[in-house]
Amino acid sequence: MSLADLAALTVPEIRTGLKAGRFSAVELAQTALLHGETENPKTNAFLQFSPERAIAAARRVDEKIAGGVDPGPLAGVPIAVKDVILTKGVRTTCGSKLLANYVPPYDATAVERLETAGGVIIGKTNCDEFAMGSSNENSAFGPVHNPRALDRVPGGSSGGSAAAVAQGTAVVSLGSDTGGSIRQPASFCGVVGVTPTYGRVSRYGLTAFASSLDHIGPFGRTVRDAATLLGVIAGRDPLDSTSAVAPVPDYTAHLDGNVRGMKIGLPREYFAELSSESGDLIARGVEKLKRLGCDVSDISLPTTKYAISCYYIICTAEASSNLARFDGARYTMRSTSAETLSDMYRRTRGEGFGAECKRRIMLGTYVLSAGYYDAYYLKAQRVRTLIARDYANAFGEVDAIVAPVSPFPAFRLGEKIDDPMAMYLSDIYTITGDLAGIPCMSVPCGNTAEGLPVGMQILANHFNETGMFRLADAFERAGGFQG
């Protein structure tokens, strides 16, 4: 097993290779760990590797295969996990100094399901602190560099998980998405990224940022790989009351390449501010869908213009509440210079939180405060209902919506870090899907003249991941990933 082989493998190819005896799961895990350690000085995609856990999981897979037992749909697959998702016995920092030494006593449900399916977790990936950011520059442990262009950001907040797949270390990975934190990094790094329907995947063990918006979702090199991973982690979880009681279909069984007659909507509001290169690539992608037999028409999502304001009121309000638990009294770092309890709280949070977290905590506390709750938070929730209604009306006419992921490709490190508003606007096309709670994904649709990847976004109605994957897979089969 060479490093080049690892970077080209897909989930079905790994399963076939293991059964044929071309390599073992242990050999695959060792190669992935070596590849990660080789690449990490360049990209900083991983905060920690977990060789003991990975090799132990790989051995279980090899033992099952030797005993004639089905090792599971993710047998031997090297997987990276975003560092906001808890892993028992493996340090989980959330990209923050506050949790620099925190080792969880239990696994997230998604992590348990990965390993039950034969997956091999090789390490935890870098991310914006507490998943707050659009560039992965807010990590307390340094920024992630985009493997496709090392002077560029990988997107955020799940930039490390996207970079781990893009650089060839992990075959698939887990990220989290609150306002585009899976789709935007997938677009910037040229991989597939999926945000499932809210409630489709358990949030148990996901460190909460904005509870009504947070999702766990997969990254992959192919649509089939991402669909396979989602099929493993999806489903009702008694440990998460917000997880949906809805059947989980076999997503891969519907990937037949046939989308003839599928109705596709293009929202006018999404194409106004695109850079010319990104717009041209997405336009070519739409033409490819037309050649596949899709019926494409313009639609309108009129409340899109209110989405940024709505999102940053709701997410900061929920963040200010969720982050109150990180106070130095339990499992975080504790300031050593405090003399009183109140001083300990103040100094611990002041020393531990980074600038972006502090910004969002202050804004969220403000919009929830007496006299401002009705004017801001309550009004934002009403606008959120209107945004969801726009999508419900649209899906009464079309089967899926196609749109850009970002107004531009990956920008340079440091380019927007001192301009929070410009940074927030980079999520303008992704936050509406999270506000509505619908499934959405990014698929590559070519590269700019500078070689920077551009992603095309596909959105579908609640729990219609099957239709979303069918369209994305047909696009991939038709060569859409190459532009």
N, C-alpha and C positions, 0 to 999 in steps of 0.2 A: 504494500500500500504506500504510494508516494503522495507527496503534498499536492501535486497536480491532479492526481486521481481524486483525492478528497474534494477538491474545489469544483469538480465536475459532476459529482454523484448526486442523484436524486433519491428520494425515499424508496420508490419501487426498485431502483437499481441496487440499493443497499440490501433490501430484502432478498432479491434474486441472488446477489453475490454471496450472502451469508449461507443461503440454502445450498448453493452450488459448491461451497467450500473454497471460493476464490480468496477470501480473507475471513478473519474472525472478528467478532465484535470488539474484543480486546485490542487487536491490531488497529482497528478503526479508531477506537478511543485514544490510543497512544499517539496515532498520527494527528488527530484533531488537537490534542493537547500540545504537541510539538509545534504544530502550525500556529496555534494561538500564541504561544510564547515567542515564536519568531516574529509574528506580525505586530504584536502588541506595542513594542517600543515605537512603532511608526504611527499607529492609529489610536492607542489608548482605549480600545473598544471594551476591554475587560477590566474590571476592578479586582477580580479574584478568580482563580481557577480552582476546580475541585477534583483533583486527580484521584484521591481515594474513593470518593463517591462514584466517579465516572467508571473507574476500573471495576469496582464491585458490581455496578449495574451491568456492565459489559459481560462480566463473567456469568452473571445470571442468565443473560441472553444465550451465551454459548452453551451453557449447561442444558437449557431448554431445547435448543436445536439438537444437541447430541442425544437427548433423551426422546426425541421425536415429538416434542410438545410445541404447539404454536407459540412463538415468542412474542407475538403481538404486532399490531400494524406499524409501530415505530421501532421495531427491533433493531438495536445497534445504532440508531440514528444519533449523531452528535448534536446536542441541543444547547443553546445558550439561553439564559433567563435574565430578564431585566432586574436590576438590583432594588426594585420596589416590591418584588414578589418574594414572599418568605420561603426560605429553604432551611430545613432543620439541620442544625450543626454546621451550616455554612454562613459565614458573615453576610449580613444584609444591611447596607449602609444608607440606601435611598439617595446616594450621592451627597450626603450631608455629614459635616463634622459631628453633628449631634449623635449620630448613630455609627460612628467610625469603628466601634468595637462591639456592635450588637450582634449576637448570635442567636437566632430564633430557636425556640424549643419545639416548633412544629412546622410542617410543610403547608403551603397553600394547596387548596384542592386541585388547582390546575397542575401543580407540580406532581402531586400524588398520582394523578391520572396519566401524566406523561410517563412516569417510571413504571406504572402498572402495564402500560402499553409497550414496554420494552425500550423506551427512550433513555438516552445516556446524557445526563446533564454535565457538561464540561466546565461551566463557570458562570459567573454573574457579570452582567454587562453594565457599563457606565451609563449614566443618565443625568439629565438636569435634576437639581436638588428637589426631592419630593415630587418629581415629574413636572416641575414648573419651568417651562421654557420651550423655545422653538428652534434651538440651535445646538443644544448639548454643551453650551459654554457656561452653564450655571452650576456644573458639578464642582463640589469642593475638592475633587481629586483631578482636576484639569479637564480640558475639553477633549472631545473625540474628534479625530481627523477623518474626513471622508476618504475611504479607500480608493475612490475613483478620481480624486483630486485632493491631495493631502493639505493643500492650503485652503480648502473649503470646509464648511460645516457639514455634518451628516444629517442635519435636521434634528428636531427634538420633540418630545423629551426622550424618545426611545432610540436615540441615535446609535448607542452602543450595540443594541440588538440588530439594527439594520446593517451596521458596519460589519458585525461578526459574520453575517450571511454573505454580504457583498465581498468580503475579503477571502471567503472560502473556508473559514475556520469551522463554523457551524452550518449544518445543512438547513436547519430551520431554527427559529428562535421565538421566544415569547416577549411581547412588549405590552405596554398599556397605553390606552388612548382616552383622553379627556376632551380634547378639542382638535385632534388631528395628529396626535403624537405617535401614531403608527403609520398613517398614510403619508404624512409629509416626509419623514425619514426614508420610507420606502421609495418615494419619488426621487429624493435627492441622491440615494445610493443605487438606484436602478434595480430594485428587487420588488417582490410582491408583498404587500402589507394589507392585512384584513382587520377591520373593526366590525365585530359581529353585532347583531341586535342587542340592545341593552337587556341584560338578564339571561342571555343565551349561555354565557360562561360565568361560573361562580366567581364572585369577588372575594371569597373567603381566603385570607392570607395576602391580599393585595393591600398595601399601605394606602389608606384613603387620602386622596387629594380633594376631589369634589364628588361626593358619593352618588349623586343622581346622574353623573356624567361619565364616571369611570368605567372602562371596559378592559378586559384582558383579551389579546388577540395575537395571531401568528404572523411571522415573516417567513418567506420561503423563496427559493429560486424559481419555482414554477407554481402555477395555479394549483395543480394537483397536489403538490407537497403542502401548500397552505391549507387546502381543503381537507387533506388527511389529518393534519394537526388539529384543525378546528373540530373535526368529528370526534377526536379523542377527548378534548377538554370540555366540550359542550355538554349541557344537560343539567337537570335539576340537582341542586345540592341542599340537603336539609340544614347545612351549616350557614347558608346564605338565604335569608328570607326574600331577597329581591331576585333570586334566580328563578327562571321561568319554568313552569310546568308545561313543557311543550316537547313533542317528540323530536329527536335528532335524526334526520335522514342520513342515508349514506351519500354524502355529497359527491364522492368520486364516481358513483354509479351513473350519474346523470351527465358526465362529461363526455358527450358524444360528438362535439364539434358542430352540431346542427342548431342554428339560431334563426333559421329562415322564418320570417313572419313576426319576429320579436319586435315590439314597438319600443323605440328609444326616444327619450326626450332630451333636448338640449336647452338648459335654462339660459335665457338671454342675459340675466343678471350676472352670470358667471364668466362671461367672455369679454366683458367691457375693458378690464384693466390688465389683460394678459400682455406679457412681452411678446414681441413678434415671433421669436423662435419657438417659444412654448406653444403659442397659439397655432403656428403652422404645423407643429408635430401632432397636436391633438386633432387639428382639422384633417390631417392625413389618416389618423386613426379612425375618425368618424367615417371617412370615405371607405376605409377597409371594412367597417361594419356594414356599410351599405352594400358592398360587393358580396358580403356573406348573406345577404337577403334580409337585413334588418330594415324596418320602416322607421326612418328618422324624421322627427318634426321638432319645431321650436315650441318651448313651453315657457311659462313665467312662474317664478317663485318670488312674488313681490315683497315679502318681508325680509328678504336677504339683506337689505341695506341696514337693518336694525340688529343683525346677528352679532357683530363684534361687541356692541354695547351691552346687549342682553347677556352674552356669554361671560364677559369679564365682570359683570355684577354677580351673576349666579355662582360662577366658579370661585371667585374670591371670597364670597360670603361663606360658602361651604368649606373652603380651605381654612379660613380663620377659625372656624369651629373645630375642624378635624385636627389642626395643628396645635390646638391648645394643650393636648396631652403630652407634648414634648417639652417638659418643663424642668428636667433635671432630678425629679423626685423618684423616678422609676428606672427606666431602662436606657436613658440617654446619658451623654456626658454630663458632668456637673462642674460648674465654675468653682475654682478653688480659692477665689478671692472674695467670696461673699461672707458676710458676718451674720445676716439675718435671713429668715425664710423668704421674705419678699425680695430681698436683694439677690438671693440665690436664683429665684425664678427669672428676675430681670436680667441678671448677668449671664446666666446659662443661655437664655434665648438670644440675647444680644450677641454673645460670642459664637453661638452655634449656628444660627440661621444665616444664610447668605442674603445678599441685597434683594434678589428677586422674591424670595420667600417673605422677607420683611415687607416689601412693597405690597404684596398680595394680602398678607395678614392685615395690614393697616387699612387697605381699601375695603376688604371684606368686613372688618369690624365697623368701619364707618357706615357702610350701606345697611348694616343690620341694627344700627344704633337707634335709640328712641328719637322719633321725629323724622327719620330718614327711611325707615323700613318700608312704609307705603310708597314713598316717592321713588325708591330705587328697586329694592328686592321684589316687592309685590308686583310692581309694574313689569319688571323683567320676566317674572314667571308668566304673566299674561301674554307678553310678546312671544315667549317660548311656545305657548299654546297656539298662537297664530302661525308660527314657523312650522310646527308639526301639522297644522291644518293645511298649509300650502302643499306639503309633501303628500298628505292623504288625498287631496284633490288631484294632484299630478298623477299619482299611482292609480287613480280611477281611469286615466286615459292612456298611460304608458306602462310597460313592464319594467323598465329600468331607466335610470337617468345617467347620462355621461357628461362629465364636467372636468375642468382642470383640478389638480390637487393644490398647486401653488401658483401665484402670479409669475414666478420666476424660478429658474433652477437654483441649485445650491450656491449660496453667496459666500464670500470670503470670511474666514475667521476674523472676528473683531469688527466687521463692517457695520453691524447693527447693534452691538452689545450696549452702546451708550445711548441708544434711542429706543426706549421701550415701546413707544407707539408704532414705530416702523416694524419692530419685531412682532408685535401682536397682530399687525395687519397681514403678516405672512400666512396666518391661519384662516384668512377670510373665506376660503372655499371649503374648509374641512369642518368648521365648528357647527354648521347648521345640521349636519348629519348626526352629531352627538346630541345636540339640543333636541332633535326629534326622536332619537333613540333607534334609528334605522340602521341596517347593515350597509357598509360601504367599504370600498377597497381601492388601492392604488395598484395599477399594473404599468410596467414600463412601456413607453410608446416611442422610443428612439432617443437620440442624443443631439445636443446642440453642436454647432461648429467647433466649440472648444472641447467637445467630448463629455459634456455634463448631461447626466440622465434627466429625463422629463417623464413624469408619471401622468397617467390618465385615470381619473376617478370614475368608478361605477357605483351607483347607489340603487338600492332596491327597497321594496316595502318590508315592513316588519316580518322577521322570520323567513324571508325569501332569500336566504343565502344560496339556496340551490340554483335559482335563476341567475343570481349575480355571478356565481362560479361558472355556470354554463356559458354566459356571455364572455367572461374573462378568458376561459379556456379556449373558446373558439377564436378569439382575437389572438391569443398566443400561438395557436396552431397555424393561423394564417400568416404568421411572421410579423405580427403587430409589435412585438417587443423590440424589433430591430428598426422600427419606424417605416 
